[in-house]
Amino acid sequence: MTEHGHEQVVLVADAASGLRAVIAIHSTALGPALGGIRFWRYACDEDALRDALALSEAMTWKAALAGLDQGGGKAVVLVADPDAPHPADLLAALGRAVDELGGRYLAAEDVGATTADMDAIAAVTPWVTGVHEAAGGSGDPSPVTAWGVLHSMRAALRALDGPEAMLAGRRVAIQGAGKVGGHLADLLVDAGARVVVADSHGGRAARVAARVGGDHVGVDAILEQDCDLLAPCALGGVLDADTVPRLACRAVCGAANNQLAGRGVDELLARRGILHVPDFVAGAGGIINLAEEFHGYSRPRALARAAGIEQTTAAVLERSRVEGATPERVARALARERVAREGAGRRWRPGDPAGWTNGSPLRSLRPAGTVIGR
């Protein structure tokens, strides 16, 4: 926590429902911490804690580079089967844990979670985003996440091949055919690209490939596909000293959080001549979508703002080229600069405005008993 600047970590246990969870708040310097709830099968509590710490930090940089008045947070819930429905009593216990933080952490949907889960948690606490649109929320953020990745890919191709570069005719390998990966496959094919898909659930990859007229391969083969773009859209840590030498792509640009397994992996990619768009740049569409709830949610406005990831990506890659530093290092430096400049070392507390930017908050957070966006 000290090394990476985390503000708060809460370990949650509820014997009656069997809930075991970690809620990590990395930074509230720009506003309350916004981040998803991940339901996952962890080998031990320490693995869950490490994941929560890494994911919450990535959310801080993601929000900062997206220009949002939000900080970074994450919750992870230890479950035996991430795909199984989550019991009502477990969701209620989780909602109570979120509520006790008084708005410092705003929950959202992540791996293993559904919009229905967000609705159930919202029955217990007002500090929830991503509930169904009929209830005043923004619903599933994955379509907007995929939209942002698509625009980030456009900037990456221009950095590689010049201002006229297009997605049409390109081959893209998508690792993960879940909600984001599936939407991304649709968008890419609509743009004229060819896709190859892999997923740990082979049937899911086959269904997406059949729907878009693409190919599907096993999870062990997707990293070695000869392609223009590799899009990691599953879990993190996929790029390391063992996998980078196997890559046959020209660029990596995807939505999975924390794609680099450790320090120095960005340098390995650079030495191989593979352009890497940091995941907290390319994958910011989801948090942009959720933050729109502070204004009264509008999907067209969320898509328009997520399209701005194209300009952010271009700026990061251009600065990387000029400075001779990896995009990962450039993007982190830019994010830290904004947090230091506009956050000024502050921590958000219940009752504070939603954001600090220019001394003019977006709006005050909603009163208890309401859902963001209502």
N, C-alpha and C positions, 0 to 999 in steps of 0.2 A: 504493500500500500504506500509506504513512504517513498520507495524508489520511483513509482509511477504516478504519484500524486493523487491517489484516491482519497476521497473525503470520508466515506462511511461504507461499512459492510455489515449487513444484518444476516445472521444465521437463523433460519426459521424452522421450527419443528412443532407439529401438532399431532399428538398421539392418537386422538380420536379419529382423525381422517387419514392418518399416515403421511401427512405432508412433510417433506424435507426439501428445503429450498435455500437459496442464497440470493440476496438482493444486494447488488453492488452499485454504489454511486461514485463515479469517478470525479465529476466536476459539476458544480452548479454556478460557476462564475458568470456565465452568460444567461442563466435562467434555470428553472427546474429541470432535473435530469429526465430525459425521455428515452425509452428503450424497451425492447420487446421482452416477453416472457418466453423462455425456451424450455420445453419439456423434453428431457433427454435421458437416455440410459447411460449413466456414468459408472465407471468401475469403482469409484470411491468418492468420499466427500471432498478430498483434496483436489481431484480432477474437476469437480463441479465448481469449487472455489476459484481455481485457476482460470477456468473458462469464463466465469462471471467477471473476474477482474479484467481479463483481456478484452472481452466484448464490451464492457462498459467504457473502457478507455477509447476503443475504436469509435463508439458512439459520440464521444466528446469531439473528436477530430471531424467526424462526419457532419455533425451539426454546425461546427464552426466554419468549415469550408462551404457549407450550403448557405451560409448567411443567416442562420436561424438564431433566435434568442432562446436557445435551449442548451442544456448540458447533456452529459452522457451517463446513462445508467443501464442496468440489465438485471433481469431476474432469471435464474435457472432453477428448474424443479427436477428433482431426481425421481424418475419413474422406471418401472420395469419394461413397459412397452410404450414408446412415444406415439404410436399410431392408435392406441386404444382410447376410447372416450374417457374424459376426466370426470371423476365423480363430483357431484354437486357439493358435497361437504368439503372436499379438498379445495375446490375453487373458492368456496366461501372463506375457508381458513386463509388461503392465499390473499384474498381480497382484504381481510382484516389486517394482515401483515402490511400490505401496501398502504392501507388507510392510516395506520399508526405513524407513518412517515410524514403525514400532513401535507402532502403535495410536493415534497422534495423529489420524489420519484413518480413519474407518470408511466403507467404500464401500457403495453401495446402487444401486438401479435408477433410471434417469432416462430421458429421451427417447432413443430409439434402442437402449436396453438391454433385455434380457430376463432372466427368472429363470434361464434356462439359462446366460446369460453370468455371472451371479452364482455359479452352481454351479461354472463353470469357473475363475473367479478364486479361489473358496474352496479349490480344490485346490492353490493356490500359497501363499495367505496366510490366516491366521485372521481378519483384520480386514475381514470382509465381513458385511453383513446382507442380508436379502431372498432367501436361497436357498430352494429348495423346502421346503414344510412337512415332507415326508417326511425331509428331511435336518436337521430341527431349526430351520428358519427360518420366516419369515412369508410367503414367496412374493411375489406381485405386490402392491405397496401401493396400486395405483390404485383398487380398490373402496372402500378406507377413505378415501382422499383425496376421492373423490366424495361419500361419506357426510358428511364434514365440511363440504364446500361446501354440500350440501343444508341442513344445520343452520344454517350461516352465513346462507344466503338467508332462512330463517325469521326470524332476528333482524333482518335488513335490512328485510323487509316490515313487521315490527312497528314499527320506527323510522319508517317512512314512513306507515303507515296505522293504527297503534294496536294494542293488545294482542290483538285478535281476528283480526288479519290472518292469512290462510292462503295456501298455494301453490295450492290448488285454483282452477281457472279462470284462473290467470295465464299469460301468454305469456313464454317464456324463450328467448332467442337464445343458442345455444352455438357458440362459435368454436373448432373443433377437435373432431373426432369420433374421436379416438384412444382410448386405454385409459381415461383419466379422463373425457373428454367423452362417450364411449359409455355408461359406467356412470352418469354423471350424468343422461343422457337417460332411462335406464330408471327411475331413482329419481324423477325429476320427474313422469314420466307416472304412475307408481304413486301419487304424491301428488295427482294430479288436474290437473297443469299441462299446458299445450300447449307444444310445443317446435318450434323451427326450427333447423336445423343447417347448418353449413358446414365445409368442410375443404379443404386444398390438394389432397388426393386426393379428387376429386369422387365417385368410386365408393364410398369409405368413408362419406361423408356420406349418400349415397343409401341405403346399406344400413342405417345407423342409423335414418334417418328412416322407412324402410319397416318396420323392426322395431318401432318405438314408435308408429307411426301419426302421425308428425309431418311437417313440411315440410323441404325442403332448398333452399338457395340458393347462389350462388357466393360465393367468399371476399370479393369486393369489395362484396357487398351485405349481408353479415351485420351490419356495424356500423350500418347504417341501418335495421334492422328496428324497427318500432314494437312495443315490448315493455315489460314491467315490469322484467325483469332481463336484463342482458347478462352472459354467463359466458365470459370468455376462458379457454380451456383448451388453447391451443396454445403458441407461443413468446412471449417477452416483447417489450416495446417497442411494443405495439399502440396505446397511447394517447399521442397527442402533439398538438401545436398544430394539425396538419392533420386528425386524425381526431376529436378531441373535438367540434368544431362539427357533425360529421355524425351524432353519436349521437342515437338516438330512444328511448332507454331511460330509465327512472326511477332505476335503480341498476346499478352494476357490481359483480359478485361472482363470482369464478372462481378457478381453480386455477393458471393460468399464472404462472410466476415473473417478477417485475420487469415488470409490465404497463405501468407508467409509463415513458415513454421518457426522461424527464429531470426535473430539478427544476422545480417550478412547475406541473406538469401536474395535480397534485391541486387546486391553486387554480383552474385552468381548469374542472375538473369542478364544483367548489363554486359557481363563478360561474354555471354553467349550471343549478344546482339538481339536479345528478345526485349521488346518494349513492354513495360509493365505499368498499367494504370492502377494506382492504389485502390483497394476495394472500398475504402471510406470516401473516395471520390466517386467512383463509378456507381456504387450501390446506394447513393444518398436519396434516391427517389422515394423510398418508403418513409423515411423520417420527414421528408418534405411534405409528403401526402398527409401524414399525421399532424404536422404542425399547422396545416391549413385549417384544422378544426378550431384553432383559436380565433379565426376570422369569421366563422360560420361557413361550414365546408362547401366547397365547390370543386367538383372533379375537373372541369375544364381548366380552372385556375391552377389546380395541383399539377396537371399535366404540363401546362405552360411553364410553371416554375421548374419542374423536373427536367424539362428540355434544356434549361440553363446549365445543366451538368455538362453539356457539350462545350460551352465556353469555359467552364471551370477546368475541365480536362485539358483543353487546348492551352490554357494559361499555365497550368502545372507542367505540361510537357515542353512548352517553349522555355520556361525558366530552367527546367532540367537541362535542356540542350545548351542554353547560354552559360549556365554555371558549371556544367560538367558533373552535376550531382544526379543521383538516381531520382526518379519521380517520387518514390516513397519518402526520401529524405526531404525533398522540396515540399511535398504536400504536408508533412508533419510540421515542418518549420512554419509554413503559412498558417496552419491551424493554431499552433502555439502562439504565434504573433498576435492573432486576433483575440485569443483568450486573455493574453497578458495585457493587451491594449484596452480592450473593452470590459473585461471582467475585473481588472484591477484587484485581484486577490480576494474578491468577495465570495461569500457563500449564500445561496438562496435559503431563506427561512420562511416558514408559513406566515402568510400575510404580506409578503413582498410581492411586487408586480411580477408578471410572467417573464419579462425580459428587461435588460438594462440598456440596450443599444441606444447610443446618443442621448441617454437620459430620458428617453421617451418610450415607455413600455408599449408592447403591442396591445395589451389589454390586461385587466386584472384577471386572475384565475377565477373560475366559476365558483359559485357558492356551493356549500355542501348539499348533496342530494340531487345535483344535476350532472349531466354528461357533457364533456367538452364538445362544443359545437351547438349545443342546444341554446 
